[in-house]
Amino acid sequence: MKAKVYITPKAGILDPQGLTIERSLPALGFEGVSNVRVGKYIELELPDGEAAGAAVDEMCHKLLANPIIEDFEFELVPG
């Protein structure tokens, strides 16, 4: 089984990378883009089983994300 984990800064947390991208896009001809947030994408291979979702959630809380300043979501993909 594969887990795809998406981590982004929480709303209200300063995102300097997102702000830099947002300010740079108009110079490249991309107008009207706003609220750019830069995050992390992590892909994990793990054993199949009913506990996979709980295991990934625990990994995110303990290591992969900082739950104080980051939100995370994940999806489990069979195979």
Backbone hydrogen bonds in HBPLUS format (Angstrom, degrees):
<---DONOR---> <-ACCEPTOR-->    atom                        ^
c    i                          cat <-CA-CA->   ^        H-A-AA   ^      H-
h    n   atom  resd res      DA  || num        DHA   H-A  angle D-A-AA Bond
n    s   type  num  typ     dist DA aas  dist angle  dist       angle   num
A0046-LEU N   A0001-MET O   2.85 MM  45  5.42 168.4  1.87 158.5 161.5     1
A0002-LYS N   A0077-VAL O   2.90 MM  75  5.05 172.2  1.91 151.9 154.5     2
A0077-VAL N   A0002-LYS O   2.70 MM  75  5.05 168.1  1.71 157.7 161.4     3
A0003-ALA N   A0044-LEU O   2.81 MM  41  5.07 160.9  1.84 148.7 154.9     4
A0044-LEU N   A0003-ALA O   2.89 MM  41  5.07 160.8  1.93 148.6 154.5     5
A0004-LYS N   A0075-GLU O   2.88 MM  71  5.31 163.7  1.90 156.7 162.2     6
A0075-GLU N   A0004-LYS O   2.93 MM  71  5.31 146.8  2.04 139.2 149.8     7
A0005-VAL N   A0042-ILE O   2.77 MM  37  5.04 175.9  1.78 163.7 164.4     8
A0042-ILE N   A0005-VAL O   2.92 MM  37  5.04 162.5  1.95 144.8 150.4     9
A0006-TYR N   A0073-GLU O   2.81 MM  67  5.40 174.3  1.81 171.3 172.8    10
A0073-GLU N   A0006-TYR O   2.99 MM  67  5.40 146.8  2.10 147.2 157.4    11
A0007-ILE N   A0040-LYS O   2.92 MM  33  5.05 169.4  1.93 152.3 153.6    12
A0040-LYS N   A0007-ILE O   2.78 MM  33  5.05 150.6  1.86 140.7 150.8    13
A0008-THR N   A0071-ASP O   2.97 MM  63  5.45 159.8  2.01 149.7 156.3    14
A0071-ASP N   A0008-THR O   2.78 MM  63  5.45 159.4  1.83 166.3 172.2    15
A0010-LYS N   A0069-ILE O   2.87 MM  59  5.55 166.2  1.89 137.6 136.4    16
A0013-ILE N   A0010-LYS O   3.06 MM   3  5.56 161.1  2.10 134.3 136.1    17
A0019-LEU N   A0015-ASP O   2.95 MM   4  6.20 159.4  1.99 157.2 163.7    18
A0020-THR N   A0016-PRO O   2.98 MM   4  6.12 157.2  2.03 145.3 150.7    19
A0021-ILE N   A0017-GLN O   3.04 MM   4  6.29 161.3  2.07 151.2 155.9    20
A0022-GLU N   A0018-GLY O   2.86 MM   4  6.05 164.3  1.89 151.0 156.0    21
A0023-ARG N   A0019-LEU O   2.94 MM   4  6.12 155.9  2.00 148.6 154.4    22
A0024-SER N   A0020-THR O   3.04 MM   4  6.14 135.8  2.24 138.8 150.4    23
A0024-SER N   A0021-ILE O   3.07 MM   3  5.05 128.0  2.36  95.8 110.0    24
A0025-LEU N   A0021-ILE O   3.03 MM   4  6.15 144.5  2.16 157.9 164.5    25
A0027-ALA N   A0024-SER O   3.17 MM   3  5.62 129.2  2.44 111.1 123.1    26
A0028-LEU N   A0025-LEU O   2.91 MM   3  5.18 145.2  2.03 108.3 119.3    27
A0030-PHE N   A0025-LEU O   3.06 MM   5  5.19 163.0  2.09 138.8 133.6    28
A0029-GLY N   A0026-PRO O   2.99 MM   3  4.96 162.4  2.02 105.8 109.8    29
A0052-ALA N   A0049-GLY O   3.29 MM   3  5.63 167.8  2.31 112.4 115.0    30
A0055-ALA N   A0051-ALA O   2.92 MM   4  6.10 153.2  2.00 153.1 161.5    31
A0056-VAL N   A0052-ALA O   2.96 MM   4  6.23 161.0  2.00 155.4 159.4    32
A0057-ASP N   A0053-GLY O   2.99 MM   4  6.17 161.8  2.02 148.6 153.9    33
A0058-GLU N   A0054-ALA O   2.99 MM   4  6.18 156.2  2.05 143.5 149.8    34
A0059-MET N   A0055-ALA O   2.89 MM   4  6.17 154.3  1.96 147.8 155.3    35
A0060-CYS N   A0056-VAL O   2.94 MM   4  6.19 157.1  1.99 151.8 157.2    36
A0061-HIS N   A0057-ASP O   3.07 MM   4  6.35 160.0  2.11 148.3 153.3    37
A0062-LYS N   A0058-GLU O   2.91 MM   4  6.04 151.7  1.99 150.0 157.7    38
A0063-LEU N   A0059-MET O   2.80 MM   4  5.60 151.8  1.88 149.2 154.9    39
A0064-LEU N   A0059-MET O   3.00 MM   5  6.09 161.5  2.04 137.6 142.3    40
A0065-ALA N   A0060-CYS O   3.03 MM   5  5.10 154.8  2.09 133.1 134.5    41
A0069-ILE N   A0066-ASN O   3.04 MM   3  5.85 135.5  2.24 125.3 133.8    42
A0070-GLU N   A0066-ASN O   2.75 MM   4  5.40 141.9  1.89 161.4 167.3    43
